[in-house]
Amino acid sequence: MSTVTDINGDLIAQATERRARRFWVSFICLILGSNIGMGVFAVYLAVSDPTQTVIPNYYQKGLDWDKTKTLLAESERLGWTVEVAIYPEGYNVSHRKIRLTVLTRDGKVLEKGYGILSLFHHAHAKNIQELPLTEVFPGVYEADAQMLEPGRWDMTLHLQQGRVEYVWQRVKDTKWTSSGLEGEK
């Protein structure tokens, strides 16, 4: 009798050990598999998602950072100010006019300048728009831009008047108004 009990006890112990092995091997494989799955998903996001992008020519901009910083400091010393107006403010409008009024330290408008406005939405840093400026009134410059989405827009103004070069950088938060169900905002 004792041999039958010993054999049954051994069989039960072996079955319990097999179940424990299966559980722990499956558990470890599940953890490793989920880790591999998360890695594949991260690679997929990095390659396919347009919001996860590197700004074009980022390396060269990094190398030229000292020159850019010096130019920004010189521009700051000029004491010029820039006022920005974007219109129309309608919600479903894709083409907008950006109006920049440039004032000198004395509060006078800066006439006969020329330059470029660089513009991109923070969610689409790869889509940089280089917009030529047109002086529509003395000291007032305009550019046409494609700005469908509200949000944070990075603006960099490169303006020259004679031999003076001016660089201005700002991030502008935009909120387009709409006449939806809530009425006029």
C-alpha positions in Angstrom: 0.0 0.0 0.0 2.8 2.3 0.8 4.2 1.9 -2.7 0.9 3.0 -4.2 0.7 6.0 -1.9 4.3 6.9 -2.7 3.6 6.6 -6.5 0.5 8.7 -6.2 2.4 11.3 -4.1 5.2 11.3 -6.7 2.7 11.8 -9.5 1.0 14.6 -7.7 4.3 16.3 -7.0 5.4 15.9 -10.6 2.1 17.3 -11.9 2.4 20.3 -9.4 5.9 20.9 -10.5 4.9 20.8 -14.2 2.1 23.3 -13.6 4.5 25.6 -11.7 7.1 25.4 -14.5 4.5 26.2 -17.2 3.3 29.1 -15.1 6.7 30.6 -14.5 8.0 30.0 -18.1 4.8 31.5 -19.5 5.1 34.5 -17.1 8.7 35.2 -18.1 7.8 34.8 -21.8 4.9 37.2 -21.4 7.1 39.8 -19.8 9.8 39.5 -22.5 7.1 39.5 -25.2 5.5 42.6 -23.9 8.8 44.3 -23.7 9.6 43.4 -27.3 6.1 44.6 -28.3 6.6 47.9 -26.6 9.9 48.3 -28.4 8.4 47.6 -31.8 5.6 50.1 -31.0 8.1 52.8 -30.1 10.0 52.2 -33.3 6.8 52.4 -35.3 5.9 55.7 -33.6 9.3 57.1 -34.2 9.2 56.3 -37.9 5.6 57.0 -38.8 4.3 59.7 -36.5 4.8 63.2 -38.1 4.6 64.9 -34.7 7.7 63.0 -33.6 10.2 64.6 -35.9 13.5 66.3 -35.8 13.7 69.9 -37.0 15.3 69.9 -40.5 19.0 70.9 -40.5 19.1 70.6 -36.7 22.8 69.6 -36.6 24.0 72.6 -38.5 21.8 74.9 -36.4 23.5 73.4 -33.3 26.9 74.1 -34.8 25.9 77.7 -35.6 24.3 78.3 -32.2 27.0 80.7 -31.0 26.5 82.9 -34.1 22.7 82.8 -33.6 23.0 83.7 -30.0 25.2 86.6 -30.8 22.8 87.8 -33.5 19.9 87.5 -31.1 21.8 89.5 -28.5 22.7 92.2 -31.0 19.0 92.4 -32.1 17.9 92.7 -28.5 20.4 95.6 -28.0 18.7 97.5 -30.9 15.6 97.7 -28.7 13.2 97.1 -31.6 9.8 95.6 -30.9 7.5 93.5 -33.1 3.7 93.4 -32.8 2.0 90.4 -34.4 -1.6 90.3 -35.7 -3.0 87.2 -37.5 -6.2 87.4 -39.4 -8.8 86.2 -40.2 -9.4 84.4 -36.9 -12.1 82.1 -38.3 -11.9 78.4 -37.4 -12.0 76.7 -40.8 -9.7 79.1 -42.6 -6.4 77.7 -43.9 -4.8 80.8 -45.4 -4.1 83.7 -43.0 -2.3 87.0 -43.2 0.4 87.7 -40.6 0.9 91.4 -40.1 4.1 92.5 -38.3 4.5 96.0 -37.1 8.2 96.7 -36.3 8.9 99.7 -34.0 12.3 101.2 -33.2 13.5 102.0 -29.7 12.0 105.5 -30.1 8.6 104.0 -31.0 8.8 105.0 -34.6 8.0 102.5 -37.4 10.8 100.8 -39.1 10.5 101.6 -42.8 12.1 100.0 -45.9 13.0 96.8 -44.4 13.0 93.4 -46.1 13.2 89.9 -44.9 11.6 86.5 -44.2 9.4 85.1 -41.6 10.0 81.4 -40.7 6.9 79.7 -39.2 6.0 76.2 -38.0 3.4 74.6 -35.8 4.9 72.8 -32.8 3.0 69.6 -33.7 4.5 69.7 -37.2 8.0 70.9 -36.8 9.1 69.4 -40.1 6.7 71.7 -42.1 8.6 75.0 -41.9 7.2 77.8 -44.0 9.6 80.5 -45.2 7.5 83.5 -46.0 8.7 86.6 -47.8 7.6 89.9 -46.2 5.9 92.7 -48.1 5.8 96.2 -46.7 2.1 97.2 -47.0 2.4 100.4 -45.0 5.4 102.2 -43.6 6.8 99.8 -40.9 4.0 97.3 -41.4 4.9 94.0 -43.1 2.7 91.2 -44.2 3.1 87.5 -45.2 0.6 84.9 -46.3 0.7 81.7 -44.3 -1.1 78.3 -44.2 -2.3 78.1 -40.6 -5.2 75.8 -40.3 -4.6 74.4 -36.8 -4.7 76.5 -33.6 -2.0 76.0 -31.0 1.7 76.9 -30.6 3.4 78.5 -33.6 7.1 79.2 -33.6 7.9 82.4 -35.5 11.4 83.6 -36.4 11.7 87.0 -38.2 14.9 87.8 -40.2 14.7 91.5 -41.1 17.2 93.8 -42.7 17.2 97.5 -43.1 20.3 98.8 -44.8 23.3 97.1 -43.1 21.4 96.4 -39.9 20.2 92.8 -39.4 17.5 92.0 -36.9 16.3 88.6 -35.7 13.2 88.1 -33.6 11.9 84.8 -32.2 8.7 84.1 -30.4 6.2 81.3 -29.8 2.6 82.5 -30.4 -0.4 80.7 -29.0 -3.3 80.9 -31.3 -7.0 80.1 -30.7 -9.3 80.4 -33.7 -12.8 81.5 -33.1 -15.8 79.6 -34.4 -19.5 79.9 -34.7 -20.4 76.4 -33.8 -23.0 75.1 -31.5 -21.8 77.3 -28.7 -22.3 80.4 -30.7 -19.7 83.2 -31.2 -16.7 82.9 -29.0 
